[in-house]
Amino acid sequence: MPNICLTFGTQVASNTIQQALTTVEGLASWWTNDTKGNPAAGGELVFTFGNNGGFVMRVLKNTADQVQWQCIQGPDEWLGTRIEFELKQHPNHCQLMFRHAGWAAEVPFFYHCSTKWATFLLSLRDYVEQGRGRPFPDDLKIEANGM
């Protein structure tokens, strides 16, 4: 099964990034401004992207160094996939390791999501470093139809 794997490093401490991944306010500041739900382990998060639909994620893990969700509602290609964030604090920097795991195949939507995840992870980096991300609807568009 193919996975989307991305990373970035930053001088920002891991607990700052963890807050951006584990609070509704934090998530709404870098992924989509229409974020609702319970980010605690066992909770569910709803991410909506205007007329483009959205996702419901079950929170599988929410610890100081790992956050994991499973898609329980959304496009067929996402159902059952896992979104995984791992934080590795080093003496001089923090490394975020990201994986969107469990795709059935490398279909066109996989390629789209791979690029979109890259733009949203850069939005996350900007949010934790500069206090302002680019969540949907102000995200970087990569498609001719504006998505």
Phi, psi and omega in degrees: 000131180285150177232150170264123181233128182219163178206159166208155176245152182207158175281348182290140181293150184300327181293332176291317178293319180301321177297323179290339181262346190234013174231148179299317179299315179298311180299320180291345182272350180223339182255292173217138182290350177258075181240133181219163170124197184243109183280001179286156177306131184092345180279179177232141177242140179244124179242118183243139183239059179057224180287355181275000179092205182182197187218149167244128181243134170270129180280113180272324183212141178212088180236180182297333183236000178216137173230129179223137176233158171236133180285121179247351176205134181153199179301149182308320183296335182269339186302127180084349178287161180242139173254123185232130174240130175233131180253130178238109180274121176254167181305323185247358180194170175244137178249128174260126176251126183240140175217131168251100194255151170095016176298142179286326183199162177274069177280168180307323180295329175301314180295317177302310183295326178301313179291318180298319177300320179300317180293322181287328176291326173293326173297318176299314179301314179298320180298312183285332181272324188241354178085004180213120175261190177234069179287159172303135015266007182262016182289165175289121182275140182238352184247154179297334180272009173094004180273000000 
